[in-house]
Amino acid sequence: MTINDRTEILVAGMTCAHCAMSVKEELTALEGVESVSVDLNAGGASRVTIESAAPLDAATVQAAVEEAGYTLAGAPA
């Protein structure tokens, strides 16, 4: 599975702006990622939008989220 251009994922465990920044920093560091935005939902899974110039491997995205200390909760419905 690969992620192209613009994708949205759900990340569990973020409760504040610092949490969101940690995830954003890890994802932005991935090769090909142009921008990352976080719609923080402190009471549940937060929506993270990733825009990239090149395909990203889903496992790489998951590893970056986990490196930041959070859990990938899936894709929004």
All heavy atoms as a GROMACS GRO file, in nm:
protein
  535
    1MET      N    1   0.084  -0.118   0.000
    1MET     CA    2   0.000   0.000   0.000
    1MET      C    3   0.088   0.125   0.000
    1MET      O    4   0.186   0.132   0.072
    1MET     CB    5  -0.088  -0.001   0.125
    1MET     CG    6  -0.178   0.120   0.135
    1MET     SD    7  -0.283   0.106   0.282
    1MET     CE    8  -0.270   0.270   0.341
    2THR      N    9   0.054   0.223  -0.081
    2THR     CA   10   0.127   0.348  -0.083
    2THR      C   11   0.030   0.464  -0.064
    2THR      O   12  -0.090   0.450  -0.088
    2THR     CB   13   0.204   0.369  -0.215
    2THR    OG1   14   0.112   0.366  -0.322
    2THR    CG2   15   0.312   0.265  -0.232
    3ILE      N   16   0.084   0.575  -0.021
    3ILE     CA   17   0.006   0.696  -0.001
    3ILE      C   18   0.052   0.797  -0.105
    3ILE      O   19   0.172   0.822  -0.117
    3ILE     CB   20   0.026   0.750   0.142
    3ILE    CG1   21  -0.025   0.649   0.244
    3ILE    CG2   22  -0.040   0.885   0.159
    3ILE    CD1   23   0.008   0.682   0.387
    4ASN      N   24  -0.037   0.855  -0.181
    4ASN     CA   25  -0.001   0.951  -0.285
    4ASN      C   26  -0.063   1.087  -0.261
    4ASN      O   27  -0.175   1.097  -0.214
    4ASN     CB   28  -0.050   0.900  -0.422
    4ASN     CG   29   0.027   0.780  -0.468
    4ASN    OD1   30   0.149   0.782  -0.475
    4ASN    ND2   31  -0.045   0.672  -0.496
    5ASP      N   32   0.008   1.190  -0.301
    5ASP     CA   33  -0.040   1.327  -0.304
    5ASP      C   34  -0.097   1.376  -0.172
    5ASP      O   35  -0.026   1.435  -0.094
    5ASP     CB   36  -0.139   1.347  -0.418
    5ASP     CG   37  -0.077   1.317  -0.552
    5ASP    OD1   38   0.044   1.339  -0.569
    5ASP    OD2   39  -0.151   1.272  -0.640
    6ARG      N   40  -0.223   1.351  -0.146
    6ARG     CA   41  -0.287   1.399  -0.023
    6ARG      C   42  -0.361   1.283   0.040
    6ARG      O   43  -0.441   1.216  -0.025
    6ARG     CB   44  -0.384   1.511  -0.058
    6ARG     CG   45  -0.460   1.563   0.061
    6ARG     CD   46  -0.566   1.662   0.016
    6ARG     NE   47  -0.654   1.695   0.125
    6ARG     CZ   48  -0.662   1.815   0.180
    6ARG    NH1   49  -0.589   1.913   0.134
    6ARG    NH2   50  -0.743   1.837   0.280
    7THR      N   51  -0.334   1.261   0.166
    7THR     CA   52  -0.405   1.156   0.237
    7THR      C   53  -0.435   1.202   0.378
    7THR      O   54  -0.368   1.290   0.431
    7THR     CB   55  -0.324   1.024   0.238
    7THR    OG1   56  -0.410   0.919   0.276
    7THR    CG2   57  -0.208   1.031   0.334
    8GLU      N   58  -0.536   1.143   0.435
    8GLU     CA   59  -0.572   1.173   0.573
    8GLU      C   60  -0.563   1.046   0.654
    8GLU      O   61  -0.605   0.939   0.609
    8GLU     CB   62  -0.714   1.229   0.580
    8GLU     CG   63  -0.726   1.366   0.514
    8GLU     CD   64  -0.866   1.424   0.524
    8GLU    OE1   65  -0.962   1.350   0.556
    8GLU    OE2   66  -0.879   1.545   0.501
    9ILE      N   67  -0.505   1.058   0.773
    9ILE     CA   68  -0.497   0.948   0.866
    9ILE      C   69  -0.554   0.994   1.000
    9ILE      O   70  -0.569   1.114   1.023
    9ILE     CB   71  -0.352   0.898   0.885
    9ILE    CG1   72  -0.261   1.011   0.935
    9ILE    CG2   73  -0.299   0.837   0.754
    9ILE    CD1   74  -0.120   0.966   0.972
   10LEU      N   75  -0.586   0.899   1.084
   10LEU     CA   76  -0.630   0.930   1.220
   10LEU      C   77  -0.522   0.885   1.316
   10LEU      O   78  -0.468   0.774   1.303
   10LEU     CB   79  -0.762   0.858   1.252
   10LEU     CG   80  -0.881   0.902   1.168
   10LEU    CD1   81  -1.002   0.815   1.200
   10LEU    CD2   82  -0.914   1.049   1.193
   11VAL      N   83  -0.490   0.972   1.411
   11VAL     CA   84  -0.386   0.943   1.510
   11VAL      C   85  -0.448   0.951   1.649
   11VAL      O   86  -0.512   1.051   1.683
   11VAL     CB   87  -0.268   1.041   1.496
   11VAL    CG1   88  -0.164   1.015   1.604
   11VAL    CG2   89  -0.205   1.030   1.357
   12ALA      N   90  -0.429   0.847   1.727
   12ALA     CA   91  -0.484   0.842   1.863
   12ALA      C   92  -0.377   0.883   1.964
   12ALA      O   93  -0.258   0.860   1.944
   12ALA     CB   94  -0.533   0.701   1.894
   13GLY      N   95  -0.422   0.945   2.072
   13GLY     CA   96  -0.335   0.976   2.184
   13GLY      C   97  -0.289   1.120   2.196
   13GLY      O   98  -0.229   1.156   2.296
   14MET      N   99  -0.314   1.201   2.095
   14MET     CA  100  -0.272   1.342   2.103
   14MET      C  101  -0.373   1.420   2.186
   14MET      O  102  -0.493   1.406   2.167
   14MET     CB  103  -0.261   1.403   1.963
   14MET     CG  104  -0.150   1.345   1.880
   14MET     SD  105  -0.118   1.437   1.728
   14MET     CE  106  -0.261   1.397   1.632
   15THR      N  107  -0.321   1.503   2.280
   15THR     CA  108  -0.411   1.579   2.367
   15THR      C  109  -0.387   1.729   2.366
   15THR      O  110  -0.464   1.803   2.425
   15THR     CB  111  -0.399   1.530   2.513
   15THR    OG1  112  -0.263   1.547   2.555
   15THR    CG2  113  -0.439   1.383   2.526
   16CYS      N  114  -0.277   1.773   2.301
   16CYS     CA  115  -0.244   1.916   2.306
   16CYS      C  116  -0.167   1.958   2.180
   16CYS      O  117  -0.130   1.874   2.098
   16CYS     CB  118  -0.162   1.947   2.431
   16CYS     SG  119   0.001   1.868   2.431
   17ALA      N  120  -0.139   2.087   2.170
   17ALA     CA  121  -0.066   2.140   2.056
   17ALA      C  122   0.076   2.084   2.048
   17ALA      O  123   0.129   2.062   1.940
   17ALA     CB  124  -0.062   2.292   2.062
   18HIS      N  125   0.138   2.057   2.162
   18HIS     CA  126   0.272   1.998   2.162
   18HIS      C  127   0.269   1.858   2.101
   18HIS      O  128   0.359   1.820   2.026
   18HIS     CB  129   0.328   1.994   2.304
   18HIS     CG  130   0.467   1.938   2.310
   18HIS    ND1  131   0.492   1.806   2.332
   18HIS    CD2  132   0.588   1.998   2.292
   18HIS    CE1  133   0.623   1.786   2.328
   18HIS    NE2  134   0.682   1.901   2.305
   19CYS      N  135   0.166   1.781   2.134
   19CYS     CA  136   0.149   1.648   2.076
   19CYS      C  137   0.138   1.658   1.923
   19CYS      O  138   0.204   1.584   1.850
   19CYS     CB  139   0.021   1.582   2.129
   19CYS     SG  140   0.016   1.555   2.306
   20ALA      N  141   0.055   1.749   1.878
   20ALA     CA  142   0.034   1.768   1.734
   20ALA      C  143   0.164   1.809   1.667
   20ALA      O  144   0.196   1.760   1.556
   20ALA     CB  145  -0.074   1.872   1.710
   21MET      N  146   0.243   1.895   1.731
   21MET     CA  147   0.370   1.938   1.673
   21MET      C  148   0.468   1.822   1.662
   21MET      O  149   0.542   1.811   1.565
   21MET     CB  150   0.430   2.051   1.757
   21MET     CG  151   0.557   2.109   1.697
   21MET     SD  152   0.539   2.173   1.529
   21MET     CE  153   0.443   2.318   1.561
   22SER      N  154   0.468   1.734   1.761
   22SER     CA  155   0.558   1.619   1.757
   22SER      C  156   0.528   1.530   1.637
   22SER      O  157   0.618   1.486   1.565
   22SER     CB  158   0.546   1.537   1.886
   22SER     OG  159   0.591   1.611   1.996
   23VAL      N  160   0.400   1.502   1.614
   23VAL     CA  161   0.360   1.420   1.501
   23VAL      C  162   0.393   1.491   1.370
   23VAL      O  163   0.446   1.432   1.276
   23VAL     CB  164   0.210   1.384   1.508
   23VAL    CG1  165   0.161   1.320   1.379
   23VAL    CG2  166   0.185   1.291   1.626
   24LYS      N  167   0.363   1.619   1.365
   24LYS     CA  168   0.390   1.698   1.244
   24LYS      C  169   0.538   1.697   1.210
   24LYS      O  170   0.576   1.679   1.094
   24LYS     CB  171   0.339   1.840   1.264
   24LYS     CG  172   0.348   1.926   1.141
   24LYS     CD  173   0.283   2.061   1.163
   24LYS     CE  174   0.292   2.147   1.039
   24LYS     NZ  175   0.224   2.275   1.054
   25GLU      N  176   0.624   1.713   1.309
   25GLU     CA  177   0.769   1.714   1.286
   25GLU      C  178   0.817   1.580   1.232
   25GLU      O  179   0.898   1.576   1.139
   25GLU     CB  180   0.843   1.749   1.415
   25GLU     CG  181   0.834   1.895   1.452
   25GLU     CD  182   0.905   1.927   1.583
   25GLU    OE1  183   0.970   1.838   1.642
   25GLU    OE2  184   0.893   2.043   1.626
   26GLU      N  185   0.769   1.470   1.289
   26GLU     CA  186   0.812   1.337   1.243
   26GLU      C  187   0.767   1.312   1.099
   26GLU      O  188   0.844   1.259   1.018
   26GLU     CB  189   0.758   1.227   1.335
   26GLU     CG  190   0.825   1.222   1.470
   26GLU     CD  191   0.972   1.183   1.466
   26GLU    OE1  192   1.015   1.111   1.374
   26GLU    OE2  193   1.046   1.224   1.558
   27LEU      N  194   0.643   1.347   1.068
   27LEU     CA  195   0.592   1.323   0.932
   27LEU      C  196   0.657   1.416   0.830
   27LEU      O  197   0.687   1.374   0.718
   27LEU     CB  198   0.440   1.338   0.929
   27LEU     CG  199   0.364   1.228   1.004
   27LEU    CD1  200   0.216   1.264   1.014
   27LEU    CD2  201   0.382   1.093   0.936
   28THR      N  202   0.681   1.541   0.867
   28THR     CA  203   0.744   1.636   0.776
   28THR      C  204   0.886   1.593   0.740
   28THR      O  205   0.934   1.623   0.632
   28THR     CB  206   0.743   1.777   0.839
   28THR    OG1  207   0.608   1.815   0.865
   28THR    CG2  208   0.805   1.881   0.745
   29ALA      N  209   0.951   1.520   0.830
   29ALA     CA  210   1.088   1.475   0.806
   29ALA      C  211   1.097   1.364   0.702
   29ALA      O  212   1.205   1.336   0.651
   29ALA     CB  213   1.151   1.429   0.937
   30LEU      N  214   0.984   1.300   0.670
   30LEU     CA  215   0.986   1.193   0.570
   30LEU      C  216   1.014   1.249   0.431
   30LEU      O  217   0.961   1.355   0.394
   30LEU     CB  218   0.852   1.118   0.569
   30LEU     CG  219   0.813   1.046   0.698
   30LEU    CD1  220   0.675   0.984   0.681
   30LEU    CD2  221   0.917   0.940   0.734
   31GLU      N  222   1.095   1.178   0.356
   31GLU     CA  223   1.129   1.222   0.220
   31GLU      C  224   1.003   1.229   0.133
   31GLU      O  225   0.921   1.137   0.133
   31GLU     CB  226   1.228   1.124   0.157
   31GLU     CG  227   1.278   1.169   0.022
   31GLU     CD  228   1.386   1.079  -0.033
   31GLU    OE1  229   1.446   1.002   0.044
   31GLU    OE2  230   1.409   1.086  -0.154
   32GLY      N  231   0.986   1.340   0.064
   32GLY     CA  232   0.873   1.358  -0.026
   32GLY      C  233   0.756   1.432   0.036
   32GLY      O  234   0.668   1.477  -0.036
   33VAL      N  235   0.753   1.444   0.169
   33VAL     CA  236   0.641   1.512   0.235
   33VAL      C  237   0.659   1.663   0.219
   33VAL      O  238   0.764   1.718   0.251
   33VAL     CB  239   0.630   1.473   0.384
   33VAL    CG1  240   0.527   1.560   0.455
   33VAL    CG2  241   0.595   1.327   0.397
   34GLU      N  242   0.556   1.727   0.167
   34GLU     CA  243   0.559   1.872   0.145
   34GLU      C  244   0.494   1.949   0.258
   34GLU      O  245   0.538   2.057   0.294
   34GLU     CB  246   0.493   1.905   0.012
   34GLU     CG  247   0.567   1.846  -0.107
   34GLU     CD  248   0.496   1.870  -0.238
   34GLU    OE1  249   0.374   1.893  -0.239
   34GLU    OE2  250   0.564   1.863  -0.340
   35SER      N  251   0.385   1.895   0.313
   35SER     CA  252   0.320   1.963   0.425
   35SER      C  253   0.238   1.863   0.506
   35SER      O  254   0.195   1.759   0.455
   35SER     CB  255   0.230   2.076   0.376
   35SER     OG  256   0.118   2.025   0.307
   36VAL      N  257   0.217   1.898   0.632
   36VAL     CA  258   0.138   1.817   0.724
   36VAL      C  259   0.052   1.913   0.805
   36VAL      O  260   0.102   2.014   0.856
   36VAL     CB  261   0.228   1.735   0.819
   36VAL    CG1  262   0.143   1.658   0.920
   36VAL    CG2  263   0.319   1.641   0.742
   37SER      N  264  -0.077   1.883   0.816
   37SER     CA  265  -0.163   1.963   0.904
   37SER      C  266  -0.237   1.868   0.998
   37SER      O  267  -0.267   1.755   0.963
   37SER     CB  268  -0.262   2.047   0.823
   37SER     OG  269  -0.348   1.964   0.749
   38VAL      N  270  -0.260   1.917   1.119
   38VAL     CA  271  -0.325   1.836   1.223
   38VAL      C  272  -0.451   1.907   1.270
   38VAL      O  273  -0.447   2.024   1.307
   38VAL     CB  274  -0.229   1.813   1.342
   38VAL    CG1  275  -0.300   1.735   1.452
   38VAL    CG2  276  -0.102   1.743   1.297
   39ASP      N  277  -0.562   1.834   1.268
   39ASP     CA  278  -0.687   1.882   1.325
   39ASP      C  279  -0.702   1.810   1.459
   39ASP      O  280  -0.752   1.698   1.466
   39ASP     CB  281  -0.803   1.850   1.230
   39ASP     CG  282  -0.936   1.900   1.282
   39ASP    OD1  283  -0.938   1.981   1.376
   39ASP    OD2  284  -1.040   1.856   1.228
   40LEU      N  285  -0.654   1.874   1.565
   40LEU     CA  286  -0.646   1.812   1.697
   40LEU      C  287  -0.785   1.786   1.755
   40LEU      O  288  -0.870   1.875   1.759
   40LEU     CB  289  -0.566   1.901   1.791
   40LEU     CG  290  -0.541   1.846   1.931
   40LEU    CD1  291  -0.457   1.720   1.926
   40LEU    CD2  292  -0.472   1.952   2.016
   41ASN      N  293  -0.806   1.663   1.799
   41ASN     CA  294  -0.928   1.622   1.868
   41ASN      C  295  -0.883   1.558   1.998
   41ASN      O  296  -0.859   1.437   2.003
   41ASN     CB  297  -1.009   1.525   1.782
   41ASN     CG  298  -1.133   1.476   1.852
   41ASN    OD1  299  -1.168   1.524   1.959
   41ASN    ND2  300  -1.200   1.380   1.793
   42ALA      N  301  -0.869   1.638   2.103
   42ALA     CA  302  -0.814   1.591   2.229
   42ALA      C  303  -0.895   1.479   2.293
   42ALA      O  304  -0.843   1.402   2.372
   42ALA     CB  305  -0.799   1.707   2.326
   43GLY      N  306  -1.021   1.465   2.258
   43GLY     CA  307  -1.105   1.362   2.316
   43GLY      C  308  -1.108   1.233   2.237
   43GLY      O  309  -1.173   1.137   2.276
   44GLY      N  310  -1.038   1.228   2.125
   44GLY     CA  311  -1.042   1.108   2.041
   44GLY      C  312  -0.931   1.112   1.938
   44GLY      O  313  -0.827   1.174   1.959
   45ALA      N  314  -0.955   1.048   1.824
   45ALA     CA  315  -0.854   1.043   1.718
   45ALA      C  316  -0.848   1.177   1.645
   45ALA      O  317  -0.951   1.236   1.612
   45ALA     CB  318  -0.886   0.931   1.621
   46SER      N  319  -0.727   1.225   1.621
   46SER     CA  320  -0.705   1.351   1.550
   46SER      C  321  -0.681   1.323   1.402
   46SER      O  322  -0.612   1.228   1.366
   46SER     CB  323  -0.585   1.424   1.609
   46SER     OG  324  -0.607   1.455   1.745
   47ARG      N  325  -0.737   1.409   1.317
   47ARG     CA  326  -0.720   1.395   1.173
   47ARG      C  327  -0.589   1.462   1.131
   47ARG      O  328  -0.566   1.579   1.164
   47ARG     CB  329  -0.837   1.459   1.100
   47ARG     CG  330  -0.834   1.444   0.949
   47ARG     CD  331  -0.953   1.512   0.885
   47ARG     NE  332  -1.080   1.468   0.941
   47ARG     CZ  333  -1.159   1.377   0.884
   47ARG    NH1  334  -1.125   1.323   0.770
   47ARG    NH2  335  -1.271   1.341   0.941
   48VAL      N  336  -0.505   1.388   1.060
   48VAL     CA  337  -0.378   1.440   1.012
   48VAL      C  338  -0.379   1.430   0.860
   48VAL      O  339  -0.404   1.324   0.803
   48VAL     CB  340  -0.259   1.360   1.069
   48VAL    CG1  341  -0.127   1.411   1.014
   48VAL    CG2  342  -0.260   1.364   1.222
   49THR      N  343  -0.353   1.542   0.792
   49THR     CA  344  -0.350   1.548   0.647
   49THR      C  345  -0.205   1.561   0.603
   49THR      O  346  -0.133   1.650   0.649
   49THR     CB  347  -0.432   1.666   0.594
   49THR    OG1  348  -0.566   1.654   0.644
   49THR    CG2  349  -0.435   1.668   0.442
   50ILE      N  350  -0.164   1.470   0.514
   50ILE     CA  351  -0.027   1.468   0.463
   50ILE      C  352  -0.031   1.495   0.314
   50ILE      O  353  -0.105   1.429   0.241
   50ILE     CB  354   0.040   1.331   0.487
   50ILE    CG1  355   0.030   1.291   0.633
   50ILE    CG2  356   0.185   1.333   0.438
   50ILE    CD1  357   0.064   1.146   0.658
   51GLU      N  358   0.048   1.592   0.269
   51GLU     CA  359   0.061   1.618   0.126
   51GLU      C  360   0.205   1.586   0.087
   51GLU      O  361   0.298   1.633   0.152
   51GLU     CB  362   0.026   1.763   0.094
   51GLU     CG  363  -0.121   1.790   0.123
   51GLU     CD  364  -0.171   1.918   0.063
   51GLU    OE1  365  -0.113   1.964  -0.037
   51GLU    OE2  366  -0.269   1.971   0.116
   52SER      N  367   0.219   1.503  -0.017
   52SER     CA  368   0.353   1.461  -0.059
   52SER      C  369   0.367   1.466  -0.210
   52SER      O  370   0.270   1.453  -0.284
   52SER     CB  371   0.381   1.319  -0.010
   52SER     OG  372   0.290   1.228  -0.067
   53ALA      N  373   0.491   1.484  -0.252
   53ALA     CA  374   0.522   1.490  -0.394
   53ALA      C  375   0.543   1.350  -0.450
   53ALA      O  376   0.529   1.329  -0.570
   53ALA     CB  377   0.647   1.573  -0.416
   54ALA      N  378   0.577   1.257  -0.364
   54ALA     CA  379   0.606   1.120  -0.407
   54ALA      C  380   0.528   1.023  -0.319
   54ALA      O  381   0.487   1.057  -0.209
   54ALA     CB  382   0.755   1.095  -0.394
   55PRO      N  383   0.507   0.902  -0.369
   55PRO     CA  384   0.437   0.802  -0.288
   55PRO      C  385   0.512   0.774  -0.158
   55PRO      O  386   0.635   0.773  -0.154
   55PRO     CB  387   0.437   0.678  -0.378
   55PRO     CG  388   0.456   0.728  -0.515
   55PRO     CD  389   0.542   0.851  -0.502
   56LEU      N  390   0.435   0.752  -0.052
   56LEU     CA  391   0.491   0.716   0.078
   56LEU      C  392   0.439   0.578   0.115
   56LEU      O  393   0.322   0.548   0.094
   56LEU     CB  394   0.448   0.815   0.185
   56LEU     CG  395   0.492   0.959   0.169
   56LEU    CD1  396   0.424   1.045   0.275
   56LEU    CD2  397   0.641   0.970   0.179
   57ASP      N  398   0.525   0.499   0.173
   57ASP     CA  399   0.484   0.367   0.220
   57ASP      C  400   0.405   0.384   0.350
   57ASP      O  401   0.447   0.458   0.439
   57ASP     CB  402   0.608   0.281   0.242
   57ASP     CG  403   0.572   0.142   0.288
   57ASP    OD1  404   0.515   0.067   0.208
   57ASP    OD2  405   0.600   0.111   0.405
   58ALA      N  406   0.294   0.316   0.360
   58ALA     CA  407   0.208   0.328   0.479
   58ALA      C  408   0.282   0.287   0.605
   58ALA      O  409   0.263   0.347   0.711
   58ALA     CB  410   0.081   0.246   0.461
   59ALA      N  411   0.369   0.186   0.596
   59ALA     CA  412   0.446   0.142   0.712
   59ALA      C  413   0.543   0.251   0.759
   59ALA      O  414   0.566   0.267   0.879
   59ALA     CB  415   0.522   0.014   0.680
   60THR      N  416   0.596   0.328   0.665
   60THR     CA  417   0.686   0.439   0.698
   60THR      C  418   0.609   0.548   0.772
   60THR      O  419   0.659   0.606   0.870
   60THR     CB  420   0.751   0.496   0.570
   60THR    OG1  421   0.821   0.390   0.505
   60THR    CG2  422   0.847   0.609   0.602
   61VAL      N  423   0.488   0.577   0.726
   61VAL     CA  424   0.403   0.676   0.792
   61VAL      C  425   0.369   0.629   0.933
   61VAL      O  426   0.379   0.705   1.030
   61VAL     CB  427   0.275   0.704   0.710
   61VAL    CG1  428   0.178   0.791   0.789
   61VAL    CG2  429   0.311   0.769   0.577
   62GLN      N  430   0.332   0.503   0.947
   62GLN     CA  431   0.298   0.448   1.078
   62GLN      C  432   0.419   0.455   1.171
   62GLN      O  433   0.406   0.494   1.288
   62GLN     CB  434   0.251   0.304   1.066
   62GLN     CG  435   0.213   0.243   1.200
   62GLN     CD  436   0.151   0.106   1.188
   62GLN    OE1  437   0.121   0.060   1.078
   62GLN    NE2  438   0.130   0.041   1.300
   63ALA      N  439   0.538   0.422   1.120
   63ALA     CA  440   0.659   0.426   1.203
   63ALA      C  441   0.688   0.569   1.251
   63ALA      O  442   0.729   0.589   1.365
   63ALA     CB  443   0.778   0.371   1.124
   64ALA      N  444   0.665   0.669   1.165
   64ALA     CA  445   0.688   0.808   1.204
   64ALA      C  446   0.590   0.850   1.314
   64ALA      O  447   0.630   0.918   1.410
   64ALA     CB  448   0.674   0.900   1.082
   65VAL      N  449   0.465   0.810   1.302
   65VAL     CA  450   0.365   0.841   1.406
   65VAL      C  451   0.404   0.777   1.538
   65VAL      O  452   0.400   0.839   1.644
   65VAL     CB  453   0.224   0.797   1.360
   65VAL    CG1  454   0.125   0.804   1.475
   65VAL    CG2  455   0.176   0.881   1.243
   66GLU      N  456   0.447   0.651   1.531
   66GLU     CA  457   0.487   0.580   1.653
   66GLU      C  458   0.615   0.638   1.712
   66GLU      O  459   0.630   0.643   1.834
   66GLU     CB  460   0.502   0.430   1.622
   66GLU     CG  461   0.367   0.366   1.595
   66GLU     CD  462   0.376   0.221   1.550
   66GLU    OE1  463   0.487   0.169   1.530
   66GLU    OE2  464   0.268   0.161   1.532
   67GLU      N  465   0.706   0.686   1.628
   67GLU     CA  466   0.830   0.750   1.676
   67GLU      C  467   0.795   0.874   1.757
   67GLU      O  468   0.864   0.908   1.854
   67GLU     CB  469   0.920   0.785   1.558
   67GLU     CG  470   1.048   0.852   1.596
   67GLU     CD  471   1.147   0.763   1.670
   67GLU    OE1  472   1.141   0.640   1.656
   67GLU    OE2  473   1.229   0.818   1.745
   68ALA      N  474   0.688   0.943   1.717
   68ALA     CA  475   0.644   1.062   1.790
   68ALA      C  476   0.575   1.024   1.922
   68ALA      O  477   0.549   1.109   2.005
   68ALA     CB  478   0.550   1.146   1.704
   69GLY      N  479   0.542   0.895   1.938
   69GLY     CA  480   0.482   0.849   2.063
   69GLY      C  481   0.332   0.826   2.058
   69GLY      O  482   0.267   0.817   2.161
   70TYR      N  483   0.277   0.816   1.936
   70TYR     CA  484   0.132   0.803   1.921
   70TYR      C  485   0.097   0.681   1.836
   70TYR      O  486   0.184   0.613   1.784
   70TYR     CB  487   0.074   0.933   1.864
   70TYR     CG  488   0.115   1.049   1.950
   70TYR    CD1  489   0.225   1.127   1.918
   70TYR    CD2  490   0.049   1.074   2.070
   70TYR    CE1  491   0.268   1.229   2.003
   70TYR    CE2  492   0.090   1.176   2.155
   70TYR     CZ  493   0.200   1.252   2.120
   70TYR     OH  494   0.243   1.351   2.205
   71THR      N  495  -0.032   0.656   1.821
   71THR     CA  496  -0.079   0.538   1.751
   71THR      C  497  -0.159   0.576   1.629
   71THR      O  498  -0.247   0.662   1.636
   71THR     CB  499  -0.170   0.454   1.846
   71THR    OG1  500  -0.098   0.426   1.965
   71THR    CG2  501  -0.214   0.326   1.780
   72LEU      N  502  -0.130   0.509   1.518
   72LEU     CA  503  -0.208   0.529   1.397
   72LEU      C  504  -0.342   0.459   1.417
   72LEU      O  505  -0.347   0.340   1.445
   72LEU     CB  506  -0.133   0.470   1.277
   72LEU     CG  507  -0.192   0.496   1.140
   72LEU    CD1  508  -0.193   0.645   1.109
   72LEU    CD2  509  -0.112   0.422   1.034
   73ALA      N  510  -0.450   0.535   1.408
   73ALA     CA  511  -0.584   0.481   1.433
   73ALA      C  512  -0.655   0.443   1.304
   73ALA      O  513  -0.766   0.393   1.308
   73ALA     CB  514  -0.667   0.581   1.513
   74GLY      N  515  -0.596   0.471   1.189
   74GLY     CA  516  -0.657   0.434   1.062
   74GLY      C  517  -0.684   0.554   0.974
   74GLY      O  518  -0.629   0.662   0.993
   75ALA      N  519  -0.769   0.532   0.876
   75ALA     CA  520  -0.808   0.638   0.782
   75ALA      C  521  -0.948   0.683   0.817
   75ALA      O  522  -1.032   0.604   0.858
   75ALA     CB  523  -0.803   0.586   0.640
   76PRO      N  524  -0.977   0.813   0.800
   76PRO     CA  525  -1.112   0.863   0.828
   76PRO      C  526  -1.214   0.797   0.737
   76PRO      O  527  -1.184   0.764   0.622
   76PRO     CB  528  -1.103   1.012   0.797
   76PRO     CG  529  -0.959   1.044   0.794
   76PRO     CD  530  -0.888   0.918   0.757
   77ALA      N  531  -1.334   0.779   0.787
   77ALA     CA  532  -1.441   0.718   0.709
   77ALA      C  533  -1.500   0.818   0.613
   77ALA      O  534  -1.495   0.936   0.632
   77ALA     CB  535  -1.549   0.665   0.802
   0.00000   0.00000   0.00000
